[in-house]
Amino acid sequence: MRALKLTGQRFGQLVVIRRCPSSGHRVKWECLCDCGKTTSVVASALKTGRTKSCGCLRGKQFKHGHAKRDSHTRTYRVWHSLFKRCYKPNSAYFYRYGARGIEVDPRWTTFEGFYADMGDCPEGHTLERLHNDRNYWKGNCIWGTPRTQMRNTSKNRVLTWQGQTKCIAEWAEMYNITQSLLWQRLYRLGWSLERALTTPPRPIRSGRNRNHHGD
């Protein structure tokens, strides 16, 4: 059975993320439960409805350092939302992520792995990818300010090139790069606007190597 046959499908509270490495004769699938926990389930249990959750429906409680009385921290909610937009076709933003092949680093399958790499989400920040066409992984993600702040609250951070004057967000949208990447090129690396806009990211290789390329 091919992984694409079940990947992204929902079974009860479980959404299939990917096929697990082969182990014996039983094919298992890694699934994300609505409670936030991941679990491995055989295909037959999913299709017959025998398994509908990670076990939380049977009274198990999912506990971690970022949950208290069913109220999760912002960092945890950010992590959980990654899987919705990357692996749930019914997500409002799936077309911008999962439908484009954007995936989440297997290390981030658990919240502990994500938290070890990214730490706490600073107040007023969101998780942003430096390269729009690359996956969610440590080397491609930063805690960035919201897009409205990236336009600069002074409303004076506008740049002119080839007779056109636009704010950073508009330039980034026109050249199909992220605002975070453009901002870093201009104000951390000191590139000219022309170079920052016209230099494409390095080619993305197939498979997991697509994660490991930067400027």
N, CA, C and O of each residue as an XYZ file, in Angstrom:
860
protein
N       0.852     -1.194      0.000
C       0.000      0.000      0.000
C       0.887      1.243      0.000
O       1.824      1.326      0.794
N       0.619      2.172     -0.843
C       1.418      3.378     -0.927
C       1.039      4.368      0.162
O      -0.121      4.465      0.564
N       2.054      5.109      0.636
C       1.816      6.037      1.737
C       0.780      7.089      1.392
O       0.020      7.524      2.258
N       0.742      7.503      0.127
C      -0.184      8.556     -0.275
C      -1.638      8.119     -0.181
O      -2.542      8.954     -0.220
N      -1.865      6.835     -0.059
C      -3.234      6.350      0.023
C      -3.894      6.749      1.339
O      -5.106      6.958      1.384
N      -3.110      6.855      2.410
C      -3.677      7.196      3.710
C      -3.201      8.538      4.258
O      -3.871      9.137      5.098
N      -2.072      9.003      3.796
C      -1.533     10.264      4.311
C      -2.536     11.401      4.144
O      -3.050     11.640      3.051
N      -2.805     12.097      5.245
C      -3.728     13.228      5.222
C      -5.159     12.863      5.538
O      -5.982     13.750      5.767
N      -5.482     11.573      5.556
C      -6.861     11.154      5.827
C      -7.147     11.146      7.324
O      -6.254     10.912      8.138
N      -8.396     11.403      7.673
C      -8.820     11.413      9.069
C      -9.580     10.135      9.400
O     -10.415      9.676      8.621
N      -9.280      9.565     10.571
C      -9.985      8.407     11.102
C     -10.296      8.717     12.565
O      -9.424      8.601     13.426
N     -11.537      9.110     12.844
C     -11.891      9.513     14.197
C     -11.144     10.770     14.584
O     -11.277     11.805     13.931
N     -10.345     10.683     15.662
C      -9.553     11.825     16.102
C      -8.144     11.807     15.521
O      -7.318     12.662     15.840
N      -7.882     10.831     14.671
C      -6.534     10.666     14.129
C      -6.426     11.147     12.685
O      -7.306     10.896     11.861
N      -5.333     11.838     12.399
C      -5.020     12.236     11.025
C      -3.686     11.592     10.674
O      -2.705     11.751     11.401
N      -3.650     10.870      9.565
C      -2.444     10.144      9.169
C      -1.382     11.128      8.681
O      -1.634     11.958      7.807
N      -0.192     11.015      9.266
C       0.923     11.884      8.882
C       1.805     11.217      7.834
O       2.092     11.796      6.786
N       2.228      9.999      8.128
C       3.116      9.295      7.198
C       3.148      7.810      7.541
O       2.697      7.390      8.607
N       3.691      7.028      6.612
C       3.842      5.595      6.855
C       5.091      5.354      7.688
O       6.138      5.951      7.437
N       4.979      4.487      8.668
C       6.113      4.180      9.532
C       7.087      3.261      8.795
O       6.680      2.534      7.888
N       8.360      3.284      9.171
C       9.327      2.350      8.573
C       8.849      0.919      8.748
O       8.241      0.581      9.763
N       9.121      0.086      7.767
C       8.653     -1.299      7.790
C       9.152     -2.031      9.024
O      10.326     -1.944      9.385
N       8.249     -2.747      9.657
C       8.592     -3.553     10.832
C       7.713     -4.794     10.829
O       6.545     -4.744     11.215
N       8.286     -5.902     10.390
C       7.510     -7.126     10.302
C       6.554     -7.087      9.115
O       6.828     -6.424      8.115
N       5.448     -7.788      9.224
C       4.497     -7.874      8.124
C       3.343     -6.888      8.259
O       2.549     -6.749      7.328
N       3.232     -6.205      9.387
C       2.110     -5.301      9.610
C       2.519     -3.865      9.293
O       3.459     -3.332      9.882
N       1.816     -3.257      8.373
C       2.096     -1.879      7.991
C       1.470     -0.931      9.007
O       0.274     -1.008      9.290
N       2.279     -0.051      9.542
C       1.778      0.919     10.511
C       1.894      2.333      9.962
O       2.738      2.638      9.118
N       1.007      3.187     10.479
C       0.972      4.576     10.045
C       1.092      5.503     11.258
O       0.440      5.301     12.282
N       1.925      6.501     11.115
C       2.070      7.490     12.175
C       0.922      8.485     12.068
O       0.684      9.053     11.002
N       0.215      8.694     13.169
C      -0.969      9.548     13.169
C      -0.882     10.618     14.251
O      -0.282     10.406     15.305
N      -1.481     11.756     13.978
C      -1.574     12.835     14.952
C      -2.989     12.871     15.502
O      -3.959     12.994     14.755
N      -3.093     12.763     16.823
C      -4.397     12.796     17.473
C      -4.803     14.237     17.739
O      -3.946     15.109     17.886
N      -6.098     14.490     17.801
C      -6.590     15.838     18.078
C      -6.109     16.363     19.427
O      -6.075     17.575     19.639
N      -5.741     15.479     20.330
C      -5.265     15.909     21.644
C      -3.825     16.382     21.578
O      -3.321     16.988     22.523
N      -3.146     16.099     20.433
C      -1.775     16.559     20.266
C      -0.737     15.459     20.287
O       0.423     15.696     19.947
N      -1.130     14.269     20.676
C      -0.182     13.161     20.775
C      -0.098     12.406     19.462
O      -1.076     12.344     18.717
N       1.065     11.828     19.168
C       1.228     10.998     17.977
C       1.228      9.533     18.387
O       1.613      9.182     19.502
N       0.790      8.692     17.467
C       0.727      7.262     17.747
C       0.861      6.493     16.446
O       0.576      7.029     15.375
N       1.289      5.249     16.527
C       1.415      4.384     15.355
C       0.279      3.372     15.367
O       0.029      2.717     16.379
N      -0.401      3.252     14.242
C      -1.578      2.385     14.165
C      -1.521      1.565     12.885
O      -1.115      2.075     11.841
N      -1.920      0.306     12.955
C      -1.965     -0.524     11.756
C      -3.127     -0.063     10.878
O      -4.138      0.422     11.386
N      -2.984     -0.214      9.583
C      -3.977      0.288      8.637
C      -5.358     -0.312      8.874
O      -6.369      0.385      8.782
N      -5.396     -1.598      9.175
C      -6.705     -2.251      9.357
C      -7.468     -1.659     10.535
O      -8.692     -1.543     10.486
N      -6.751     -1.282     11.598
C      -7.410     -0.700     12.771
C      -7.992      0.667     12.449
O      -9.017      1.062     13.003
N      -7.337      1.379     11.555
C      -7.849      2.686     11.151
C      -9.091      2.528     10.288
O     -10.106      3.186     10.516
N      -9.001      1.655      9.303
C     -10.096      1.508      8.345
C     -11.355      0.910      8.951
O     -12.469      1.249      8.553
N     -11.172      0.027      9.906
C     -12.349     -0.599     10.525
C     -12.923      0.248     11.658
O     -14.006     -0.040     12.168
N     -12.197      1.289     12.048
C     -12.671      2.134     13.133
C     -12.351      1.586     14.503
O     -12.817      2.114     15.513
N     -11.548      0.517     14.547
C     -11.208     -0.079     15.834
C     -10.354      0.876     16.677
O     -10.440      0.886     17.905
N      -9.531      1.675     15.994
C      -8.712      2.674     16.685
C      -9.104      4.053     16.186
O      -8.978      4.343     14.996
N      -9.577      4.903     17.084
C     -10.055      6.231     16.707
C      -9.273      7.358     17.361
O      -9.490      8.531     17.058
N      -8.365      7.001     18.256
C      -7.576      8.031     18.937
C      -6.268      7.407     19.406
O      -6.005      6.227     19.177
N      -5.461      8.224     20.065
C      -4.198      7.716     20.605
C      -4.426      6.912     21.864
O      -3.504      6.284     22.386
N      -5.663      6.931     22.357
C      -5.990      6.274     23.608
C      -6.692      7.225     24.555
O      -7.228      6.811     25.583
N      -6.685      8.525     24.197
C      -7.303      9.518     25.083
C      -8.810      9.320     25.193
O      -9.409      9.710     26.195
N      -9.432      8.721     24.183
C     -10.870      8.477     24.262
C     -11.206      7.401     25.287
O     -12.347      7.276     25.731
N     -10.197      6.635     25.648
C     -10.408      5.595     26.652
C     -10.053      6.090     28.051
O     -10.000      5.319     29.009
N      -9.814      7.392     28.140
C      -9.567      7.958     29.464
C      -8.137      8.376     29.711
O      -7.820      8.897     30.780
N      -7.255      8.153     28.727
C      -5.880      8.587     28.913
C      -5.807     10.111     28.879
O      -6.577     10.756     28.168
N      -4.893     10.679     29.640
C      -4.698     12.121     29.650
C      -3.350     12.438     29.033
O      -2.333     11.852     29.403
N      -3.348     13.355     28.105
C      -2.090     13.774     27.486
C      -1.510     14.905     28.311
O      -2.092     15.987     28.386
N      -0.384     14.663     28.922
C       0.198     15.661     29.796
C       1.602     16.016     29.337
O       2.346     15.153     28.871
N       1.956     17.258     29.466
C       3.304     17.721     29.192
C       3.468     19.052     29.904
O       2.509     19.591     30.456
N       4.667     19.572     29.892
C       4.940     20.787     30.623
C       4.245     22.021     30.103
O       4.301     23.069     30.746
N       3.594     21.931     28.966
C       2.941     23.099     28.387
C       1.427     22.940     28.354
O       0.758     23.528     27.505
N       0.889     22.150     29.269
C      -0.560     22.004     29.356
C      -0.970     22.036     30.820
O      -0.326     21.430     31.676
N      -2.029     22.739     31.085
C      -2.553     22.806     32.437
C      -4.061     22.963     32.366
O      -4.579     23.962     31.868
N      -4.750     21.954     32.875
C      -6.209     21.973     32.850
C      -6.751     22.231     31.442
O      -7.635     23.063     31.235
N      -6.186     21.487     30.480
C      -6.633     21.560     29.080
C      -6.359     22.910     28.431
O      -6.908     23.204     27.369
N      -5.525     23.731     29.046
C      -5.157     25.009     28.447
C      -3.690     24.950     28.049
O      -2.815     24.878     28.913
N      -3.415     24.980     26.757
C      -2.051     24.856     26.264
C      -1.390     26.222     26.091
O      -2.062     27.235     25.895
N      -0.073     26.227     26.166
C       0.670     27.461     25.963
C       0.664     27.830     24.478
O       0.321     27.013     23.624
N       1.044     29.059     24.192
C       1.101     29.512     22.801
C       2.122     28.682     22.010
O       1.885     28.346     20.850
N       3.251     28.355     22.636
C       4.272     27.555     21.957
C       3.712     26.213     21.529
O       3.964     25.756     20.414
N       2.949     25.576     22.418
C       2.348     24.288     22.082
C       1.328     24.429     20.954
O       1.277     23.596     20.049
N       0.523     25.478     21.011
C      -0.498     25.669     19.972
C       0.149     25.919     18.613
O      -0.359     25.460     17.590
N       1.263     26.642     18.596
C       1.980     26.875     17.343
C       2.456     25.547     16.774
O       2.308     25.287     15.580
N       3.031     24.705     17.635
C       3.515     23.396     17.178
C       2.371     22.554     16.615
O       2.501     21.963     15.543
N       1.266     22.501     17.329
C       0.149     21.666     16.907
C      -0.428     22.153     15.586
O      -0.869     21.341     14.772
N      -0.434     23.455     15.359
C      -1.021     24.008     14.127
C      -0.204     23.649     12.897
O      -0.734     23.652     11.785
N       1.090     23.336     13.075
C       1.925     22.966     11.931
C       1.344     21.755     11.213
O       1.301     21.709      9.984
N       0.900     20.781     11.990
C       0.411     19.543     11.407
C      -0.953     19.730     10.752
O      -1.286     19.023      9.801
N      -1.723     20.653     11.240
C      -3.017     20.914     10.626
C      -2.838     21.449      9.210
O      -3.445     20.937      8.269
N      -2.014     22.467      9.058
C      -1.871     23.066      7.728
C      -1.007     22.244      6.778
O      -1.070     22.428      5.563
N      -0.206     21.343      7.326
C       0.635     20.517      6.455
C       0.024     19.156      6.118
O       0.328     18.585      5.071
N      -0.845     18.626      7.005
C      -1.331     17.265      6.803
C      -2.844     17.093      6.828
O      -3.341     15.989      6.602
N      -3.584     18.164      7.098
C      -5.038     18.043      7.132
C      -5.658     18.789      5.954
O      -5.701     20.019      5.965
N      -6.139     18.072      4.940
C      -6.714     18.712      3.758
C      -7.883     19.633      4.067
O      -8.160     20.555      3.301
N      -8.571     19.397      5.176
C      -9.718     20.246      5.500
C      -9.307     21.534      6.222
O     -10.160     22.352      6.566
N      -8.017     21.711      6.447
C      -7.537     22.944      7.067
C      -7.685     24.100      6.080
O      -7.477     23.932      4.878
N      -8.041     25.257      6.589
C      -8.240     26.426      5.734
C      -6.958     26.837      5.024
O      -7.013     27.491      3.982
N      -5.798     26.462      5.574
C      -4.525     26.881      4.981
C      -3.757     25.735      4.342
O      -2.595     25.901      3.972
N      -4.389     24.576      4.205
C      -3.698     23.416      3.629
C      -3.184     23.709      2.220
O      -2.107     23.242      1.849
N      -3.926     24.462      1.445
C      -3.524     24.740      0.059
C      -2.207     25.494     -0.014
O      -1.509     25.425     -1.026
N      -1.857     26.217      1.054
C      -0.622     26.986      1.070
C       0.558     26.196      1.625
O       1.706     26.626      1.518
N       0.275     25.048      2.213
C       1.331     24.278      2.860
C       1.332     22.822      2.377
O       2.114     22.457      1.499
N       0.466     22.006      2.944
C       0.460     20.597      2.581
C       0.263     20.351      1.095
O       0.918     19.481      0.521
N      -0.624     21.101      0.467
C      -0.885     20.923     -0.961
C       0.326     21.275     -1.809
O       0.442     20.824     -2.949
N       1.231     22.079     -1.257
C       2.451     22.463     -1.969
C       3.629     21.572     -1.614
O       4.747     21.796     -2.079
N       3.377     20.560     -0.788
C       4.440     19.628     -0.427
C       5.259     20.035      0.781
O       6.287     19.418      1.062
N       4.824     21.066      1.507
C       5.549     21.484      2.697
C       5.319     20.469      3.808
O       4.177     20.104      4.088
N       6.386     20.013      4.438
C       6.306     19.006      5.488
C       6.944     19.506      6.779
O       7.561     20.570      6.812
N       6.784     18.722      7.835
C       7.352     19.039      9.142
C       8.469     18.045      9.436
O       8.318     16.845      9.210
N       9.576     18.546      9.934
C      10.714     17.700     10.270
C      10.261     16.555     11.175
O       9.569     16.800     12.163
N      10.633     15.306     10.862
C      10.248     14.175     11.716
C      10.652     14.370     13.171
O      10.005     13.833     14.070
N      11.698     15.122     13.407
C      12.121     15.399     14.789
C      11.040     16.157     15.536
O      10.945     16.058     16.760
N      10.222     16.914     14.810
C       9.178     17.711     15.430
C       7.865     16.962     15.554
O       6.844     17.563     15.888
N       7.870     15.670     15.293
C       6.659     14.880     15.470
C       6.202     14.947     16.927
O       5.007     14.895     17.214
N       7.159     15.061     17.834
C       6.840     15.230     19.242
C       7.052     16.687     19.632
O       7.919     17.369     19.086
N       6.255     17.150     20.579
C       6.403     18.517     21.050
C       7.773     18.726     21.690
O       8.359     19.804     21.585
N       8.277     17.687     22.353
C       9.575     17.794     23.002
C      10.675     18.102     21.993
O      11.567     18.906     22.266
N      10.610     17.452     20.813
C      11.608     17.703     19.773
C      11.532     19.119     19.252
O      12.554     19.774     19.045
N      10.308     19.591     19.040
C      10.095     20.959     18.565
C      10.601     21.970     19.592
O      11.289     22.930     19.245
N      10.256     21.746     20.848
C      10.612     22.685     21.906
C      12.119     22.741     22.129
O      12.668     23.799     22.437
N      12.784     21.602     21.973
C      14.236     21.556     22.144
C      14.924     22.411     21.082
O      15.966     23.011     21.345
N      14.344     22.468     19.886
C      14.943     23.232     18.786
C      14.572     24.706     18.811
O      15.409     25.558     18.512
N      13.332     25.016     19.162
C      12.841     26.385     19.022
C      12.643     27.129     20.342
O      12.649     28.360     20.358
N      12.471     26.412     21.439
C      12.254     27.080     22.717
C      10.892     27.744     22.781
O      10.009     27.443     21.978
N      10.718     28.654     23.743
C       9.439     29.332     23.924
C       9.189     30.370     22.835
O      10.112     31.021     22.345
N       7.932     30.502     22.477
C       7.540     31.531     21.509
C       7.536     32.885     22.224
O       6.782     33.066     23.180
N       8.365     33.843     21.779
C       8.381     35.160     22.422
C       7.040     35.864     22.253
O       6.316     35.611     21.290
N       6.721     36.724     23.169
C       5.485     37.487     23.104
C       5.411     38.277     21.808
O       6.359     38.972     21.442
N       4.275     38.168     21.110
C       4.070     38.933     19.892
C       4.762     38.381     18.661
O       4.841     39.065     17.641
N       5.265     37.156     18.737
C       5.970     36.551     17.603
C       5.193     35.365     17.030
O       4.291     34.826     17.671
N       5.556     34.979     15.829
C       4.985     33.801     15.174
C       6.129     32.979     14.585
O       7.239     33.482     14.409
N       5.851     31.719     14.285
C       6.860     30.861     13.670
C       6.877     31.124     12.174
O       5.853     30.977     11.506
N       8.017     31.507     11.646
C       8.129     31.822     10.221
C       9.252     31.028      9.587
O      10.277     30.760     10.214
N       9.042     30.654      8.326
C      10.085     29.982      7.551
C      10.873     31.023      6.759
O      10.292     31.948      6.191
N      12.181     30.873      6.723
C      13.015     31.814      5.984
C      12.848     31.624      4.483
O      12.937     32.582      3.715
N      12.604     30.383      4.069
C      12.405     30.068      2.654
C      11.014     29.477      2.478
O      10.688     28.447      3.067
N      10.207     30.128      1.673
C       8.796     29.771      1.514
C       8.563     28.380      0.963
O       7.529     27.780      1.255
N       9.489     27.842      0.175
C       9.272     26.559     -0.479
C       9.978     25.415      0.237
O      10.113     24.322     -0.312
N      10.423     25.664      1.447
C      11.124     24.626      2.190
C      10.369     24.238      3.445
O       9.466     24.949      3.888
N      10.738     23.130      3.999
C       9.989     22.529      5.103
C      10.151     23.267      6.423
O      10.970     24.175      6.568
N       9.339     22.839      7.372
C       9.473     23.313      8.737
C      10.562     22.494      9.417
O      10.382     21.301      9.662
N      11.680     23.122      9.721
C      12.743     22.489     10.480
C      13.583     23.596     11.098
O      13.455     24.759     10.715
N      14.419     23.254     12.028
C      15.158     24.238     12.817
C      15.914     25.248     11.962
O      15.862     26.450     12.225
N      16.614     24.768     10.943
C      17.432     25.664     10.134
C      16.655     26.594      9.227
O      17.229     27.522      8.657
N      15.355     26.363      9.081
C      14.554     27.192      8.187
C      13.497     27.993      8.935
O      12.661     28.645      8.309
N      13.521     27.952     10.263
C      12.475     28.624     11.036
C      13.046     29.592     12.068
O      14.111     29.357     12.639
N      12.331     30.663     12.291
C      12.673     31.629     13.325
C      11.384     32.085     14.006
O      10.295     31.945     13.449
N      11.516     32.624     15.196
C      10.392     33.297     15.824
C      10.422     34.731     15.300
O      11.280     35.521     15.695
N       9.488     35.064     14.414
C       9.474     36.387     13.815
C       8.271     37.193     14.261
O       7.290     36.645     14.764
N       8.358     38.488     14.072
C       7.219     39.341     14.393
C       6.133     39.139     13.352
O       6.440     38.706     12.241
N       4.884     39.432     13.662
C       3.796     39.274     12.698
C       4.029     40.097     11.441
O       4.810     41.049     11.448
N       3.351     39.728     10.366
C       3.541     40.413      9.093
C       3.224     41.902      9.173
O       3.859     42.723      8.511
N       2.240     42.230      9.988
C       1.899     43.646     10.098
C       3.061     44.429     10.682
O       3.279     45.586     10.322
N       3.818     43.796     11.594
C       4.976     44.460     12.159
C       6.135     44.466     11.192
O       6.969     45.370     11.229
N       6.202     43.462     10.321
C       7.277     43.412      9.338
C       7.184     44.574      8.356
O       8.179     44.944      7.734
N       6.012     45.140      8.218
C       5.862     46.307      7.348
C       6.412     47.570      8.014
O       6.466     48.638      7.403
N       6.821     47.426      9.284
C       7.401     48.492     10.087
C       6.319     49.409     10.623
O       5.589     50.039      9.858
N       6.223     49.479     11.936
C       5.173     50.267     12.558
C       5.326     51.756     12.304
O       4.351     52.497     12.422
N       6.516     52.214     11.959
C       6.704     53.634     11.660
C       6.077     54.009     10.326
O       5.872     55.187     10.030
N       5.774     52.986      9.521
C       5.170     53.189      8.206
C       6.092     53.960      7.253
O       5.653     54.453      6.214
N       7.364     54.055      7.621
C       8.305     54.791      6.781
C       9.337     53.891      6.119
O      10.162     54.352      5.331
N       9.283     52.572      6.452
C      10.281     51.661      5.894
C       9.864     51.222      4.496
O       9.395     50.101      4.294
N      10.042     52.117      3.548
C       9.731     51.823      2.156
C      11.022     51.900      1.362
O      11.935     52.651      1.704
N      11.084     51.121      0.306
C      12.301     51.020     -0.491
C      11.980     51.245     -1.959
O      10.945     50.806     -2.460
N      12.881     51.934     -2.638
C      12.672     52.258     -4.046
C      13.708     51.566     -4.920
O      14.904     51.581     -4.630
N      13.221     50.962     -5.994
C      14.103     50.292     -6.962
C      13.400     50.270     -8.309
O      12.211     49.965     -8.398
N      14.140     50.595     -9.342
C      13.617     50.626    -10.711
C      12.357     51.483    -10.825
O      11.411     51.138    -11.534
N      12.370     52.596    -10.117
C      11.259     53.534    -10.218
C      10.024     53.159     -9.426
O       9.008     53.849     -9.509
N      10.089     52.068     -8.649
C       8.940     51.648     -7.851
C       9.273     51.753     -6.363
O      10.363     51.376     -5.934
N       8.337     52.260     -5.595
C       8.513     52.400     -4.154
C       7.479     51.537     -3.447
O       6.275     51.731     -3.615
N       7.957     50.582     -2.657
C       7.071     49.656     -1.967
C       7.632     49.346     -0.591
O       8.822     49.536     -0.341
N       6.773     48.868      0.299
C       7.245     48.425      1.606
C       7.813     47.015      1.452
O       7.653     46.372      0.415
N       8.478     46.555      2.505
C       9.137     45.242      2.450
C       8.162     44.120      2.125
O       8.470     43.229      1.334
N       6.987     44.169      2.738
C       6.001     43.105      2.504
C       5.593     43.042      1.038
O       5.424     41.954      0.487
N       5.437     44.189      0.412
C       5.020     44.223     -0.992
C       6.128     43.725     -1.903
O       5.868     43.002     -2.864
N       7.385     44.115     -1.602
C       8.511     43.622     -2.406
C       8.625     42.101     -2.270
O       8.823     41.400     -3.262
N       8.499     41.599     -1.049
C       8.619     40.163     -0.819
C       7.539     39.396     -1.569
O       7.805     38.344     -2.149
N       6.324     39.923     -1.556
C       5.222     39.260     -2.255
C       5.447     39.268     -3.764
O       5.181     38.274     -4.440
N       5.937     40.389     -4.289
C       6.166     40.506     -5.727
C       7.212     39.501     -6.219
O       7.084     38.954     -7.314
N       8.263     39.257     -5.393
C       9.338     38.365     -5.813
C       9.240     36.975     -5.186
O      10.181     36.184     -5.262
N       8.092     36.683     -4.566
C       7.804     35.350     -4.038
C       8.867     34.848     -3.066
O       9.316     33.705     -3.156
N       9.263     35.710     -2.139
C      10.141     35.301     -1.059
C       9.495     35.751      0.246
O       8.612     36.608      0.235
N       9.920     35.190      1.352
C       9.314     35.566      2.622
C       9.842     36.914      3.093
O      10.957     37.316      2.759
N       9.022     37.598      3.874
C       9.440     38.875      4.434
C      10.637     38.689      5.355
O      11.531     39.535      5.398
N      10.653     37.582      6.091
C      11.754     37.327      7.018
C      13.080     37.209      6.276
O      14.093     37.760      6.707
N      13.066     36.481      5.151
C      14.289     36.310      4.376
C      14.748     37.644      3.796
O      15.935     37.967      3.847
N      13.819     38.418      3.246
C      14.175     39.714      2.672
C      14.735     40.641      3.748
O      15.722     41.343      3.527
N      14.092     40.634      4.912
C      14.537     41.477      6.021
C      15.964     41.112      6.444
O      16.801     41.990      6.655
N      16.227     39.817      6.563
C      17.562     39.393      6.973
C      18.605     39.746      5.929
O      19.708     40.170      6.275
N      18.275     39.580      4.665
C      19.239     39.916      3.614
C      19.594     41.405      3.638
O      20.751     41.786      3.464
N      18.580     42.230      3.855
C      18.792     43.680      3.823
C      19.473     44.209      5.079
O      20.418     44.993      4.992
N      18.988     43.777      6.260
C      19.415     44.428      7.492
C      20.344     43.610      8.370
O      20.896     44.137      9.336
N      20.527     42.345      8.060
C      21.518     41.551      8.784
C      22.753     41.291      7.934
O      23.885     41.338      8.414
N      22.498     41.011      6.638
C      23.612     40.729      5.732
C      24.069     41.963      4.980
O      25.163     41.973      4.416
N      23.246     43.011      4.963
C      23.634     44.255      4.320
C      23.600     44.223      2.804
O      24.330     44.970      2.153
N      22.758     43.364      2.228
C      22.672     43.280      0.774
C      21.946     44.498      0.217
O      21.179     45.159      0.917
N      22.202     44.777     -1.052
C      21.436     45.807     -1.744
C      20.045     45.260     -2.029
O      19.849     44.044     -2.034
N      19.081     46.140     -2.266
C      17.722     45.676     -2.542
C      17.691     44.826     -3.800
O      16.995     43.812     -3.849
N      18.432     45.227     -4.806
C      18.460     44.461     -6.061
C      18.959     43.040     -5.834
O      18.360     42.076     -6.312
N      20.050     42.923     -5.106
C      20.596     41.589     -4.837
C      19.644     40.775     -3.973
O      19.440     39.587     -4.220
N      19.063     41.410     -2.962
C      18.165     40.708     -2.046
C      16.930     40.169     -2.761
O      16.429     39.097     -2.421
N      16.444     40.911     -3.746
C      15.227     40.509     -4.451
C      15.491     39.517     -5.569
O      14.678     38.628     -5.819
N      16.617     39.663     -6.237
C      16.853     38.876     -7.454
C      17.678     37.618     -7.231
O      17.779     36.783     -8.129
N      18.273     37.465     -6.044
C      19.043     36.252     -5.759
C      18.104     35.148     -5.284
O      17.534     35.252     -4.198
N      17.937     34.102     -6.073
C      17.013     33.032     -5.669
C      17.641     32.147     -4.606
O      18.866     32.060     -4.522
N      16.822     31.488     -3.795
C      17.362     30.524     -2.830
C      18.067     29.416     -3.594
O      17.794     29.187     -4.773
N      18.962     28.743     -2.921
C      19.649     27.638     -3.583
C      18.650     26.552     -3.973
O      17.623     26.396     -3.312
N      18.933     25.805     -5.027
C      17.997     24.757     -5.470
C      17.660     23.795     -4.349
O      18.510     23.466     -3.522
N      16.409     23.345     -4.326
C      15.942     22.411     -3.314
C      16.070     20.994     -3.842
O      15.535     20.670     -4.902
N      16.761     20.167     -3.119
C      16.878     18.766     -3.506
C      15.680     17.982     -3.020
O      14.956     18.413     -2.122
N      15.483     16.841     -3.617
C      14.351     16.013     -3.215
C      14.640     15.342     -1.890
O      15.786     15.266     -1.448
N      13.577     14.853     -1.262
C      13.719     14.131     -0.009
C      14.080     15.050      1.137
O      13.814     16.251      1.086
N      14.684     14.491      2.169
C      14.973     15.256      3.368
C      16.058     16.292      3.122
O      16.179     17.242      3.895
N      16.875     16.131      2.038
C      17.923     17.096      1.756
C      17.361     18.471      1.426
O      18.092     19.461      1.471
N      16.061     18.552      1.092
C      15.479     19.844      0.785
C      15.549     20.760      1.995
O      15.429     21.979      1.866
N      15.744     20.175      3.172
C      15.816     20.974      4.384
C      17.148     21.692      4.568
O      17.221     22.702      5.269
N      18.175     21.185      3.955
C      19.507     21.596      4.362
C      20.181     22.534      3.375
O      21.370     22.375      3.097
N      19.474     23.480      2.852
C      20.053     24.466      1.952
C      19.638     25.848      2.376
O      18.457     26.095      2.620
N      20.568     26.736      2.466
C      20.273     28.127      2.817
C      21.101     29.054      1.980
O      21.858     28.611      1.116
N      20.969     30.341      2.225
C      21.786     31.293      1.485
C      23.232     31.198      1.913
O      24.077     31.928      1.396
